[in-house]
Amino acid sequence: MHDAVSSERAGTPALGVMTSRFVSAAELMSNVLGAPGYKFAVIDHPVSSASDTELANKAKKVVELIDELILRS
């Protein structure tokens, strides 16, 4: 979240991607950084133990979420 908000402030478009386990932490961090309501994509947790197929499915889902956030927000 810090990297995404900092990049945006520096003029570089960015979007955070969090796992479902860290949504509340990401929301808190965006508030602390002075960007309340900063939108980010959320994928299912965990990632580290996911199989290749599960990772591919997560990647497809996050692309759809990013498309939604960038083009329709």
CHARMM internal coordinates of N, CA and C (Angstrom, degrees):
IC EDIT
DIST 1 N 1 CA 1.4287
DIST 1 CA 1 C 1.5177
ANGL 1 N 1 CA 1 C 109.96
DIST 1 C 2 N 1.3124
ANGL 1 CA 1 C 2 N 116.19
DIHE 1 N 1 CA 1 C 2 N -43.39
DIST 2 N 2 CA 1.4628
ANGL 1 C 2 N 2 CA 120.49
DIHE 1 CA 1 C 2 N 2 CA 180.00
DIST 2 CA 2 C 1.5233
ANGL 2 N 2 CA 2 C 110.22
DIHE 1 C 2 N 2 CA 2 C -58.44
DIST 2 C 3 N 1.3324
ANGL 2 CA 2 C 3 N 117.02
DIHE 2 N 2 CA 2 C 3 N -45.86
DIST 3 N 3 CA 1.4641
ANGL 2 C 3 N 3 CA 120.20
DIHE 2 CA 2 C 3 N 3 CA -179.07
DIST 3 CA 3 C 1.5234
ANGL 3 N 3 CA 3 C 111.51
DIHE 2 C 3 N 3 CA 3 C -63.10
DIST 3 C 4 N 1.3208
ANGL 3 CA 3 C 4 N 117.37
DIHE 3 N 3 CA 3 C 4 N -42.67
DIST 4 N 4 CA 1.4606
ANGL 3 C 4 N 4 CA 120.58
DIHE 3 CA 3 C 4 N 4 CA -178.70
DIST 4 CA 4 C 1.5227
ANGL 4 N 4 CA 4 C 111.20
DIHE 3 C 4 N 4 CA 4 C -64.46
DIST 4 C 5 N 1.3196
ANGL 4 CA 4 C 5 N 117.32
DIHE 4 N 4 CA 4 C 5 N -47.54
DIST 5 N 5 CA 1.4669
ANGL 4 C 5 N 5 CA 120.94
DIHE 4 CA 4 C 5 N 5 CA -179.70
DIST 5 CA 5 C 1.5263
ANGL 5 N 5 CA 5 C 110.28
DIHE 4 C 5 N 5 CA 5 C -64.98
DIST 5 C 6 N 1.3279
ANGL 5 CA 5 C 6 N 117.16
DIHE 5 N 5 CA 5 C 6 N -42.91
DIST 6 N 6 CA 1.4697
ANGL 5 C 6 N 6 CA 120.43
DIHE 5 CA 5 C 6 N 6 CA 179.27
DIST 6 CA 6 C 1.5230
ANGL 6 N 6 CA 6 C 111.49
DIHE 5 C 6 N 6 CA 6 C -63.37
DIST 6 C 7 N 1.3160
ANGL 6 CA 6 C 7 N 117.37
DIHE 6 N 6 CA 6 C 7 N -41.24
DIST 7 N 7 CA 1.4664
ANGL 6 C 7 N 7 CA 121.15
DIHE 6 CA 6 C 7 N 7 CA 177.79
DIST 7 CA 7 C 1.5183
ANGL 7 N 7 CA 7 C 111.16
DIHE 6 C 7 N 7 CA 7 C -62.46
DIST 7 C 8 N 1.3235
ANGL 7 CA 7 C 8 N 116.23
DIHE 7 N 7 CA 7 C 8 N -44.46
DIST 8 N 8 CA 1.4655
ANGL 7 C 8 N 8 CA 120.52
DIHE 7 CA 7 C 8 N 8 CA 178.33
DIST 8 CA 8 C 1.5266
ANGL 8 N 8 CA 8 C 110.72
DIHE 7 C 8 N 8 CA 8 C -59.38
DIST 8 C 9 N 1.3106
ANGL 8 CA 8 C 9 N 116.47
DIHE 8 N 8 CA 8 C 9 N -43.52
DIST 9 N 9 CA 1.4681
ANGL 8 C 9 N 9 CA 120.41
DIHE 8 CA 8 C 9 N 9 CA 179.85
DIST 9 CA 9 C 1.5232
ANGL 9 N 9 CA 9 C 111.79
DIHE 8 C 9 N 9 CA 9 C -64.70
DIST 9 C 10 N 1.3283
ANGL 9 CA 9 C 10 N 116.93
DIHE 9 N 9 CA 9 C 10 N -29.50
DIST 10 N 10 CA 1.4631
ANGL 9 C 10 N 10 CA 121.47
DIHE 9 CA 9 C 10 N 10 CA 179.26
DIST 10 CA 10 C 1.5250
ANGL 10 N 10 CA 10 C 111.74
DIHE 9 C 10 N 10 CA 10 C -83.85
DIST 10 C 11 N 1.3376
ANGL 10 CA 10 C 11 N 116.53
DIHE 10 N 10 CA 10 C 11 N -0.56
DIST 11 N 11 CA 1.4554
ANGL 10 C 11 N 11 CA 120.65
DIHE 10 CA 10 C 11 N 11 CA 177.14
DIST 11 CA 11 C 1.5157
ANGL 11 N 11 CA 11 C 115.02
DIHE 10 C 11 N 11 CA 11 C 94.84
DIST 11 C 12 N 1.3189
ANGL 11 CA 11 C 12 N 117.08
DIHE 11 N 11 CA 11 C 12 N 7.52
DIST 12 N 12 CA 1.4597
ANGL 11 C 12 N 12 CA 120.80
DIHE 11 CA 11 C 12 N 12 CA 178.11
DIST 12 CA 12 C 1.5216
ANGL 12 N 12 CA 12 C 108.83
DIHE 11 C 12 N 12 CA 12 C -103.97
DIST 12 C 13 N 1.3320
ANGL 12 CA 12 C 13 N 117.51
DIHE 12 N 12 CA 12 C 13 N 119.12
DIST 13 N 13 CA 1.4633
ANGL 12 C 13 N 13 CA 119.21
DIHE 12 CA 12 C 13 N 13 CA 178.75
DIST 13 CA 13 C 1.5342
ANGL 13 N 13 CA 13 C 110.51
DIHE 12 C 13 N 13 CA 13 C -57.99
DIST 13 C 14 N 1.3073
ANGL 13 CA 13 C 14 N 115.98
DIHE 13 N 13 CA 13 C 14 N 137.78
DIST 14 N 14 CA 1.4643
ANGL 13 C 14 N 14 CA 121.04
DIHE 13 CA 13 C 14 N 14 CA -178.81
DIST 14 CA 14 C 1.5156
ANGL 14 N 14 CA 14 C 109.27
DIHE 13 C 14 N 14 CA 14 C -150.12
DIST 14 C 15 N 1.3154
ANGL 14 CA 14 C 15 N 114.92
DIHE 14 N 14 CA 14 C 15 N 163.16
DIST 15 N 15 CA 1.4494
ANGL 14 C 15 N 15 CA 120.35
DIHE 14 CA 14 C 15 N 15 CA 176.84
DIST 15 CA 15 C 1.5179
ANGL 15 N 15 CA 15 C 108.35
DIHE 14 C 15 N 15 CA 15 C -149.31
DIST 15 C 16 N 1.3042
ANGL 15 CA 15 C 16 N 117.20
DIHE 15 N 15 CA 15 C 16 N 130.28
DIST 16 N 16 CA 1.4579
ANGL 15 C 16 N 16 CA 121.20
DIHE 15 CA 15 C 16 N 16 CA 178.61
DIST 16 CA 16 C 1.5143
ANGL 16 N 16 CA 16 C 111.32
DIHE 15 C 16 N 16 CA 16 C -80.98
DIST 16 C 17 N 1.3158
ANGL 16 CA 16 C 17 N 115.27
DIHE 16 N 16 CA 16 C 17 N 147.30
DIST 17 N 17 CA 1.4606
ANGL 16 C 17 N 17 CA 122.16
DIHE 16 CA 16 C 17 N 17 CA 174.54
DIST 17 CA 17 C 1.5237
ANGL 17 N 17 CA 17 C 106.49
DIHE 16 C 17 N 17 CA 17 C -127.23
DIST 17 C 18 N 1.3195
ANGL 17 CA 17 C 18 N 116.25
DIHE 17 N 17 CA 17 C 18 N 121.45
DIST 18 N 18 CA 1.4613
ANGL 17 C 18 N 18 CA 122.31
DIHE 17 CA 17 C 18 N 18 CA -177.92
DIST 18 CA 18 C 1.5199
ANGL 18 N 18 CA 18 C 109.62
DIHE 17 C 18 N 18 CA 18 C -122.95
DIST 18 C 19 N 1.3211
ANGL 18 CA 18 C 19 N 115.60
DIHE 18 N 18 CA 18 C 19 N 154.86
DIST 19 N 19 CA 1.4570
ANGL 18 C 19 N 19 CA 118.16
DIHE 18 CA 18 C 19 N 19 CA 170.47
DIST 19 CA 19 C 1.5264
ANGL 19 N 19 CA 19 C 108.13
DIHE 18 C 19 N 19 CA 19 C -86.79
DIST 19 C 20 N 1.3036
ANGL 19 CA 19 C 20 N 115.52
DIHE 19 N 19 CA 19 C 20 N 159.83
DIST 20 N 20 CA 1.4657
ANGL 19 C 20 N 20 CA 121.09
DIHE 19 CA 19 C 20 N 20 CA -175.70
DIST 20 CA 20 C 1.5312
ANGL 20 N 20 CA 20 C 112.25
DIHE 19 C 20 N 20 CA 20 C -56.94
DIST 20 C 21 N 1.2924
ANGL 20 CA 20 C 21 N 117.64
DIHE 20 N 20 CA 20 C 21 N -27.80
DIST 21 N 21 CA 1.4724
ANGL 20 C 21 N 21 CA 121.31
DIHE 20 CA 20 C 21 N 21 CA -179.84
DIST 21 CA 21 C 1.5264
ANGL 21 N 21 CA 21 C 112.40
DIHE 20 C 21 N 21 CA 21 C -68.11
DIST 21 C 22 N 1.3271
ANGL 21 CA 21 C 22 N 117.87
DIHE 21 N 21 CA 21 C 22 N -24.10
DIST 22 N 22 CA 1.4591
ANGL 21 C 22 N 22 CA 121.36
DIHE 21 CA 21 C 22 N 22 CA -173.43
DIST 22 CA 22 C 1.5298
ANGL 22 N 22 CA 22 C 114.28
DIHE 21 C 22 N 22 CA 22 C -111.22
DIST 22 C 23 N 1.3148
ANGL 22 CA 22 C 23 N 117.56
DIHE 22 N 22 CA 22 C 23 N 16.37
DIST 23 N 23 CA 1.4650
ANGL 22 C 23 N 23 CA 120.72
DIHE 22 CA 22 C 23 N 23 CA -179.66
DIST 23 CA 23 C 1.5249
ANGL 23 N 23 CA 23 C 111.55
DIHE 22 C 23 N 23 CA 23 C -60.44
DIST 23 C 24 N 1.3163
ANGL 23 CA 23 C 24 N 117.17
DIHE 23 N 23 CA 23 C 24 N -48.04
DIST 24 N 24 CA 1.4708
ANGL 23 C 24 N 24 CA 118.64
DIHE 23 CA 23 C 24 N 24 CA -177.84
DIST 24 CA 24 C 1.5275
ANGL 24 N 24 CA 24 C 110.94
DIHE 23 C 24 N 24 CA 24 C -64.38
DIST 24 C 25 N 1.3214
ANGL 24 CA 24 C 25 N 117.71
DIHE 24 N 24 CA 24 C 25 N -37.32
DIST 25 N 25 CA 1.4698
ANGL 24 C 25 N 25 CA 120.60
DIHE 24 CA 24 C 25 N 25 CA 177.46
DIST 25 CA 25 C 1.5253
ANGL 25 N 25 CA 25 C 110.68
DIHE 24 C 25 N 25 CA 25 C -65.93
DIST 25 C 26 N 1.3222
ANGL 25 CA 25 C 26 N 117.58
DIHE 25 N 25 CA 25 C 26 N -39.60
DIST 26 N 26 CA 1.4647
ANGL 25 C 26 N 26 CA 121.18
DIHE 25 CA 25 C 26 N 26 CA 178.87
DIST 26 CA 26 C 1.5250
ANGL 26 N 26 CA 26 C 110.69
DIHE 25 C 26 N 26 CA 26 C -65.96
DIST 26 C 27 N 1.3209
ANGL 26 CA 26 C 27 N 116.93
DIHE 26 N 26 CA 26 C 27 N -41.24
DIST 27 N 27 CA 1.4689
ANGL 26 C 27 N 27 CA 120.28
DIHE 26 CA 26 C 27 N 27 CA 177.70
DIST 27 CA 27 C 1.5223
ANGL 27 N 27 CA 27 C 110.82
DIHE 26 C 27 N 27 CA 27 C -64.10
DIST 27 C 28 N 1.3184
ANGL 27 CA 27 C 28 N 116.75
DIHE 27 N 27 CA 27 C 28 N -43.00
DIST 28 N 28 CA 1.4600
ANGL 27 C 28 N 28 CA 120.96
DIHE 27 CA 27 C 28 N 28 CA 177.78
DIST 28 CA 28 C 1.5282
ANGL 28 N 28 CA 28 C 110.68
DIHE 27 C 28 N 28 CA 28 C -61.82
DIST 28 C 29 N 1.3262
ANGL 28 CA 28 C 29 N 116.92
DIHE 28 N 28 CA 28 C 29 N -44.92
DIST 29 N 29 CA 1.4589
ANGL 28 C 29 N 29 CA 120.78
DIHE 28 CA 28 C 29 N 29 CA -179.33
DIST 29 CA 29 C 1.5237
ANGL 29 N 29 CA 29 C 111.17
DIHE 28 C 29 N 29 CA 29 C -63.57
DIST 29 C 30 N 1.3217
ANGL 29 CA 29 C 30 N 117.66
DIHE 29 N 29 CA 29 C 30 N -40.73
DIST 30 N 30 CA 1.4665
ANGL 29 C 30 N 30 CA 118.93
DIHE 29 CA 29 C 30 N 30 CA 178.80
DIST 30 CA 30 C 1.5253
ANGL 30 N 30 CA 30 C 110.55
DIHE 29 C 30 N 30 CA 30 C -63.53
DIST 30 C 31 N 1.3238
ANGL 30 CA 30 C 31 N 117.11
DIHE 30 N 30 CA 30 C 31 N -36.45
DIST 31 N 31 CA 1.4708
ANGL 30 C 31 N 31 CA 120.16
DIHE 30 CA 30 C 31 N 31 CA 175.98
DIST 31 CA 31 C 1.5216
ANGL 31 N 31 CA 31 C 111.12
DIHE 30 C 31 N 31 CA 31 C -65.38
DIST 31 C 32 N 1.3301
ANGL 31 CA 31 C 32 N 116.40
DIHE 31 N 31 CA 31 C 32 N -45.90
DIST 32 N 32 CA 1.4674
ANGL 31 C 32 N 32 CA 121.24
DIHE 31 CA 31 C 32 N 32 CA -179.87
DIST 32 CA 32 C 1.5298
ANGL 32 N 32 CA 32 C 110.42
DIHE 31 C 32 N 32 CA 32 C -60.78
DIST 32 C 33 N 1.3192
ANGL 32 CA 32 C 33 N 116.87
DIHE 32 N 32 CA 32 C 33 N -35.99
DIST 33 N 33 CA 1.4639
ANGL 32 C 33 N 33 CA 121.67
DIHE 32 CA 32 C 33 N 33 CA -178.90
DIST 33 CA 33 C 1.5273
ANGL 33 N 33 CA 33 C 112.72
DIHE 32 C 33 N 33 CA 33 C -80.64
DIST 33 C 34 N 1.3253
ANGL 33 CA 33 C 34 N 116.56
DIHE 33 N 33 CA 33 C 34 N 1.41
DIST 34 N 34 CA 1.4564
ANGL 33 C 34 N 34 CA 120.05
DIHE 33 CA 33 C 34 N 34 CA 178.91
DIST 34 CA 34 C 1.5114
ANGL 34 N 34 CA 34 C 114.06
DIHE 33 C 34 N 34 CA 34 C 79.22
DIST 34 C 35 N 1.3334
ANGL 34 CA 34 C 35 N 116.37
DIHE 34 N 34 CA 34 C 35 N 23.84
DIST 35 N 35 CA 1.4582
ANGL 34 C 35 N 35 CA 121.18
DIHE 34 CA 34 C 35 N 35 CA 179.29
DIST 35 CA 35 C 1.5298
ANGL 35 N 35 CA 35 C 109.71
DIHE 34 C 35 N 35 CA 35 C -127.32
DIST 35 C 36 N 1.3484
ANGL 35 CA 35 C 36 N 117.21
DIHE 35 N 35 CA 35 C 36 N 58.71
DIST 36 N 36 CA 1.4670
ANGL 35 C 36 N 36 CA 118.88
DIHE 35 CA 35 C 36 N 36 CA -178.93
DIST 36 CA 36 C 1.5252
ANGL 36 N 36 CA 36 C 110.78
DIHE 35 C 36 N 36 CA 36 C -61.10
DIST 36 C 37 N 1.3143
ANGL 36 CA 36 C 37 N 115.58
DIHE 36 N 36 CA 36 C 37 N 140.90
DIST 37 N 37 CA 1.4538
ANGL 36 C 37 N 37 CA 119.91
DIHE 36 CA 36 C 37 N 37 CA 179.89
DIST 37 CA 37 C 1.5134
ANGL 37 N 37 CA 37 C 114.08
DIHE 36 C 37 N 37 CA 37 C 80.68
DIST 37 C 38 N 1.3417
ANGL 37 CA 37 C 38 N 117.74
DIHE 37 N 37 CA 37 C 38 N 7.08
DIST 38 N 38 CA 1.4679
ANGL 37 C 38 N 38 CA 120.95
DIHE 37 CA 37 C 38 N 38 CA 178.26
DIST 38 CA 38 C 1.5223
ANGL 38 N 38 CA 38 C 108.21
DIHE 37 C 38 N 38 CA 38 C -58.47
DIST 38 C 39 N 1.3120
ANGL 38 CA 38 C 39 N 116.51
DIHE 38 N 38 CA 38 C 39 N 125.15
DIST 39 N 39 CA 1.4638
ANGL 38 C 39 N 39 CA 120.67
DIHE 38 CA 38 C 39 N 39 CA -176.19
DIST 39 CA 39 C 1.5185
ANGL 39 N 39 CA 39 C 110.51
DIHE 38 C 39 N 39 CA 39 C -86.47
DIST 39 C 40 N 1.3278
ANGL 39 CA 39 C 40 N 115.28
DIHE 39 N 39 CA 39 C 40 N 143.95
DIST 40 N 40 CA 1.4569
ANGL 39 C 40 N 40 CA 121.28
DIHE 39 CA 39 C 40 N 40 CA 179.03
DIST 40 CA 40 C 1.5177
ANGL 40 N 40 CA 40 C 108.99
DIHE 39 C 40 N 40 CA 40 C -147.93
DIST 40 C 41 N 1.3206
ANGL 40 CA 40 C 41 N 115.63
DIHE 40 N 40 CA 40 C 41 N 158.90
DIST 41 N 41 CA 1.4565
ANGL 40 C 41 N 41 CA 121.33
DIHE 40 CA 40 C 41 N 41 CA 178.94
DIST 41 CA 41 C 1.5252
ANGL 41 N 41 CA 41 C 109.32
DIHE 40 C 41 N 41 CA 41 C -84.17
DIST 41 C 42 N 1.3270
ANGL 41 CA 41 C 42 N 115.89
DIHE 41 N 41 CA 41 C 42 N 144.64
DIST 42 N 42 CA 1.4659
ANGL 41 C 42 N 42 CA 121.41
DIHE 41 CA 41 C 42 N 42 CA -179.96
DIST 42 CA 42 C 1.5270
ANGL 42 N 42 CA 42 C 108.89
DIHE 41 C 42 N 42 CA 42 C -123.28
DIST 42 C 43 N 1.3280
ANGL 42 CA 42 C 43 N 114.80
DIHE 42 N 42 CA 42 C 43 N 127.97
DIST 43 N 43 CA 1.4612
ANGL 42 C 43 N 43 CA 120.53
DIHE 42 CA 42 C 43 N 43 CA 174.80
DIST 43 CA 43 C 1.5242
ANGL 43 N 43 CA 43 C 108.53
DIHE 42 C 43 N 43 CA 43 C -117.11
DIST 43 C 44 N 1.3296
ANGL 43 CA 43 C 44 N 115.69
DIHE 43 N 43 CA 43 C 44 N 162.08
DIST 44 N 44 CA 1.4654
ANGL 43 C 44 N 44 CA 120.82
DIHE 43 CA 43 C 44 N 44 CA -179.09
DIST 44 CA 44 C 1.5227
ANGL 44 N 44 CA 44 C 111.48
DIHE 43 C 44 N 44 CA 44 C -65.12
DIST 44 C 45 N 1.3132
ANGL 44 CA 44 C 45 N 114.57
DIHE 44 N 44 CA 44 C 45 N 145.11
DIST 45 N 45 CA 1.4558
ANGL 44 C 45 N 45 CA 123.03
DIHE 44 CA 44 C 45 N 45 CA 176.08
DIST 45 CA 45 C 1.5207
ANGL 45 N 45 CA 45 C 107.15
DIHE 44 C 45 N 45 CA 45 C -99.15
DIST 45 C 46 N 1.3069
ANGL 45 CA 45 C 46 N 121.04
DIHE 45 N 45 CA 45 C 46 N 144.26
DIST 46 N 46 CA 1.4576
ANGL 45 C 46 N 46 CA 128.93
DIHE 45 CA 45 C 46 N 46 CA 3.42
DIST 46 CA 46 C 1.5213
ANGL 46 N 46 CA 46 C 112.10
DIHE 45 C 46 N 46 CA 46 C -94.13
DIST 46 C 47 N 1.3122
ANGL 46 CA 46 C 47 N 115.04
DIHE 46 N 46 CA 46 C 47 N 169.81
DIST 47 N 47 CA 1.4607
ANGL 46 C 47 N 47 CA 121.68
DIHE 46 CA 46 C 47 N 47 CA 176.31
DIST 47 CA 47 C 1.5266
ANGL 47 N 47 CA 47 C 110.08
DIHE 46 C 47 N 47 CA 47 C -108.27
DIST 47 C 48 N 1.3108
ANGL 47 CA 47 C 48 N 117.22
DIHE 47 N 47 CA 47 C 48 N -40.46
DIST 48 N 48 CA 1.4716
ANGL 47 C 48 N 48 CA 121.09
DIHE 47 CA 47 C 48 N 48 CA -172.45
DIST 48 CA 48 C 1.5263
ANGL 48 N 48 CA 48 C 114.17
DIHE 47 C 48 N 48 CA 48 C -62.28
DIST 48 C 49 N 1.3121
ANGL 48 CA 48 C 49 N 117.62
DIHE 48 N 48 CA 48 C 49 N -29.50
DIST 49 N 49 CA 1.4667
ANGL 48 C 49 N 49 CA 119.91
DIHE 48 CA 48 C 49 N 49 CA -178.92
DIST 49 CA 49 C 1.5269
ANGL 49 N 49 CA 49 C 112.80
DIHE 48 C 49 N 49 CA 49 C -102.68
DIST 49 C 50 N 1.3165
ANGL 49 CA 49 C 50 N 117.19
DIHE 49 N 49 CA 49 C 50 N 7.98
DIST 50 N 50 CA 1.4648
ANGL 49 C 50 N 50 CA 120.88
DIHE 49 CA 49 C 50 N 50 CA -178.47
DIST 50 CA 50 C 1.5304
ANGL 50 N 50 CA 50 C 110.61
DIHE 49 C 50 N 50 CA 50 C -74.42
DIST 50 C 51 N 1.3177
ANGL 50 CA 50 C 51 N 115.18
DIHE 50 N 50 CA 50 C 51 N 146.55
DIST 51 N 51 CA 1.4651
ANGL 50 C 51 N 51 CA 120.60
DIHE 50 CA 50 C 51 N 51 CA 176.33
DIST 51 CA 51 C 1.5282
ANGL 51 N 51 CA 51 C 109.27
DIHE 50 C 51 N 51 CA 51 C -74.93
DIST 51 C 52 N 1.3155
ANGL 51 CA 51 C 52 N 116.37
DIHE 51 N 51 CA 51 C 52 N 169.93
DIST 52 N 52 CA 1.4645
ANGL 51 C 52 N 52 CA 120.11
DIHE 51 CA 51 C 52 N 52 CA 178.18
DIST 52 CA 52 C 1.5285
ANGL 52 N 52 CA 52 C 111.19
DIHE 51 C 52 N 52 CA 52 C -58.57
DIST 52 C 53 N 1.3237
ANGL 52 CA 52 C 53 N 116.26
DIHE 52 N 52 CA 52 C 53 N -40.63
DIST 53 N 53 CA 1.4639
ANGL 52 C 53 N 53 CA 120.35
DIHE 52 CA 52 C 53 N 53 CA 179.12
DIST 53 CA 53 C 1.5204
ANGL 53 N 53 CA 53 C 110.91
DIHE 52 C 53 N 53 CA 53 C -65.04
DIST 53 C 54 N 1.3195
ANGL 53 CA 53 C 54 N 116.53
DIHE 53 N 53 CA 53 C 54 N -43.47
DIST 54 N 54 CA 1.4655
ANGL 53 C 54 N 54 CA 120.42
DIHE 53 CA 53 C 54 N 54 CA 178.12
DIST 54 CA 54 C 1.5292
ANGL 54 N 54 CA 54 C 111.04
DIHE 53 C 54 N 54 CA 54 C -63.22
DIST 54 C 55 N 1.3273
ANGL 54 CA 54 C 55 N 116.73
DIHE 54 N 54 CA 54 C 55 N -40.71
DIST 55 N 55 CA 1.4666
ANGL 54 C 55 N 55 CA 119.93
DIHE 54 CA 54 C 55 N 55 CA 177.84
DIST 55 CA 55 C 1.5211
ANGL 55 N 55 CA 55 C 111.35
DIHE 54 C 55 N 55 CA 55 C -64.23
DIST 55 C 56 N 1.3270
ANGL 55 CA 55 C 56 N 116.59
DIHE 55 N 55 CA 55 C 56 N -40.61
DIST 56 N 56 CA 1.4664
ANGL 55 C 56 N 56 CA 120.03
DIHE 55 CA 55 C 56 N 56 CA 177.85
DIST 56 CA 56 C 1.5251
ANGL 56 N 56 CA 56 C 110.38
DIHE 55 C 56 N 56 CA 56 C -61.90
DIST 56 C 57 N 1.3241
ANGL 56 CA 56 C 57 N 116.94
DIHE 56 N 56 CA 56 C 57 N -41.01
DIST 57 N 57 CA 1.4635
ANGL 56 C 57 N 57 CA 120.61
DIHE 56 CA 56 C 57 N 57 CA 178.05
DIST 57 CA 57 C 1.5221
ANGL 57 N 57 CA 57 C 111.47
DIHE 56 C 57 N 57 CA 57 C -65.95
DIST 57 C 58 N 1.3324
ANGL 57 CA 57 C 58 N 117.03
DIHE 57 N 57 CA 57 C 58 N -40.18
DIST 58 N 58 CA 1.4680
ANGL 57 C 58 N 58 CA 120.76
DIHE 57 CA 57 C 58 N 58 CA 177.40
DIST 58 CA 58 C 1.5288
ANGL 58 N 58 CA 58 C 109.87
DIHE 57 C 58 N 58 CA 58 C -63.43
DIST 58 C 59 N 1.3286
ANGL 58 CA 58 C 59 N 116.60
DIHE 58 N 58 CA 58 C 59 N -40.96
DIST 59 N 59 CA 1.4640
ANGL 58 C 59 N 59 CA 120.74
DIHE 58 CA 58 C 59 N 59 CA 179.87
DIST 59 CA 59 C 1.5282
ANGL 59 N 59 CA 59 C 110.84
DIHE 58 C 59 N 59 CA 59 C -63.29
DIST 59 C 60 N 1.3125
ANGL 59 CA 59 C 60 N 117.38
DIHE 59 N 59 CA 59 C 60 N -43.12
DIST 60 N 60 CA 1.4698
ANGL 59 C 60 N 60 CA 120.54
DIHE 59 CA 59 C 60 N 60 CA 177.92
DIST 60 CA 60 C 1.5258
ANGL 60 N 60 CA 60 C 110.57
DIHE 59 C 60 N 60 CA 60 C -62.00
DIST 60 C 61 N 1.3149
ANGL 60 CA 60 C 61 N 115.88
DIHE 60 N 60 CA 60 C 61 N -42.76
DIST 61 N 61 CA 1.4605
ANGL 60 C 61 N 61 CA 120.10
DIHE 60 CA 60 C 61 N 61 CA -179.57
DIST 61 CA 61 C 1.5189
ANGL 61 N 61 CA 61 C 110.97
DIHE 60 C 61 N 61 CA 61 C -64.33
DIST 61 C 62 N 1.3319
ANGL 61 CA 61 C 62 N 117.10
DIHE 61 N 61 CA 61 C 62 N -43.39
DIST 62 N 62 CA 1.4657
ANGL 61 C 62 N 62 CA 119.14
DIHE 61 CA 61 C 62 N 62 CA -177.26
DIST 62 CA 62 C 1.5247
ANGL 62 N 62 CA 62 C 111.09
DIHE 61 C 62 N 62 CA 62 C -68.05
DIST 62 C 63 N 1.3164
ANGL 62 CA 62 C 63 N 118.37
DIHE 62 N 62 CA 62 C 63 N -32.78
DIST 63 N 63 CA 1.4661
ANGL 62 C 63 N 63 CA 120.24
DIHE 62 CA 62 C 63 N 63 CA 175.92
DIST 63 CA 63 C 1.5260
ANGL 63 N 63 CA 63 C 109.59
DIHE 62 C 63 N 63 CA 63 C -62.88
DIST 63 C 64 N 1.3123
ANGL 63 CA 63 C 64 N 117.23
DIHE 63 N 63 CA 63 C 64 N -41.92
DIST 64 N 64 CA 1.4640
ANGL 63 C 64 N 64 CA 120.85
DIHE 63 CA 63 C 64 N 64 CA 177.24
DIST 64 CA 64 C 1.5289
ANGL 64 N 64 CA 64 C 110.98
DIHE 63 C 64 N 64 CA 64 C -63.85
DIST 64 C 65 N 1.3254
ANGL 64 CA 64 C 65 N 117.02
DIHE 64 N 64 CA 64 C 65 N -41.61
DIST 65 N 65 CA 1.4664
ANGL 64 C 65 N 65 CA 120.80
DIHE 64 CA 64 C 65 N 65 CA 179.31
DIST 65 CA 65 C 1.5262
ANGL 65 N 65 CA 65 C 111.31
DIHE 64 C 65 N 65 CA 65 C -65.15
DIST 65 C 66 N 1.3203
ANGL 65 CA 65 C 66 N 116.43
DIHE 65 N 65 CA 65 C 66 N -42.46
DIST 66 N 66 CA 1.4641
ANGL 65 C 66 N 66 CA 120.51
DIHE 65 CA 65 C 66 N 66 CA 179.06
DIST 66 CA 66 C 1.5194
ANGL 66 N 66 CA 66 C 109.95
DIHE 65 C 66 N 66 CA 66 C -64.03
DIST 66 C 67 N 1.3196
ANGL 66 CA 66 C 67 N 116.40
DIHE 66 N 66 CA 66 C 67 N -43.03
DIST 67 N 67 CA 1.4663
ANGL 66 C 67 N 67 CA 120.61
DIHE 66 CA 66 C 67 N 67 CA 176.72
DIST 67 CA 67 C 1.5249
ANGL 67 N 67 CA 67 C 110.09
DIHE 66 C 67 N 67 CA 67 C -56.68
DIST 67 C 68 N 1.3115
ANGL 67 CA 67 C 68 N 116.26
DIHE 67 N 67 CA 67 C 68 N -44.65
DIST 68 N 68 CA 1.4676
ANGL 67 C 68 N 68 CA 121.08
DIHE 67 CA 67 C 68 N 68 CA 179.52
DIST 68 CA 68 C 1.5303
ANGL 68 N 68 CA 68 C 111.19
DIHE 67 C 68 N 68 CA 68 C -63.15
DIST 68 C 69 N 1.3161
ANGL 68 CA 68 C 69 N 116.85
DIHE 68 N 68 CA 68 C 69 N -44.63
DIST 69 N 69 CA 1.4689
ANGL 68 C 69 N 69 CA 120.58
DIHE 68 CA 68 C 69 N 69 CA -178.16
DIST 69 CA 69 C 1.5264
ANGL 69 N 69 CA 69 C 112.32
DIHE 68 C 69 N 69 CA 69 C -68.32
DIST 69 C 70 N 1.3106
ANGL 69 CA 69 C 70 N 117.10
DIHE 69 N 69 CA 69 C 70 N -41.00
DIST 70 N 70 CA 1.4636
ANGL 69 C 70 N 70 CA 120.32
DIHE 69 CA 69 C 70 N 70 CA -176.49
DIST 70 CA 70 C 1.5241
ANGL 70 N 70 CA 70 C 111.98
DIHE 69 C 70 N 70 CA 70 C -77.28
DIST 70 C 71 N 1.2981
ANGL 70 CA 70 C 71 N 116.56
DIHE 70 N 70 CA 70 C 71 N -44.97
DIST 71 N 71 CA 1.4629
ANGL 70 C 71 N 71 CA 119.82
DIHE 70 CA 70 C 71 N 71 CA -172.00
DIST 71 CA 71 C 1.5168
ANGL 71 N 71 CA 71 C 114.63
DIHE 70 C 71 N 71 CA 71 C -91.56
DIST 71 C 72 N 1.3207
ANGL 71 CA 71 C 72 N 117.82
DIHE 71 N 71 CA 71 C 72 N -20.41
DIST 72 N 72 CA 1.4584
ANGL 71 C 72 N 72 CA 118.63
DIHE 71 CA 71 C 72 N 72 CA -172.86
DIST 72 CA 72 C 1.5269
ANGL 72 N 72 CA 72 C 114.13
DIHE 71 C 72 N 72 CA 72 C -122.34
DIST 72 C 73 N 1.3102
ANGL 72 CA 72 C 73 N 117.84
DIHE 72 N 72 CA 72 C 73 N 2.61
DIST 73 N 73 CA 1.4717
ANGL 72 C 73 N 73 CA 119.85
DIHE 72 CA 72 C 73 N 73 CA 179.77
DIST 73 CA 73 C 1.5054
ANGL 73 N 73 CA 73 C 111.45
DIHE 72 C 73 N 73 CA 73 C -92.09
END
COOR INIT
IC SEED 1 N 1 CA 1 C
IC BUILD
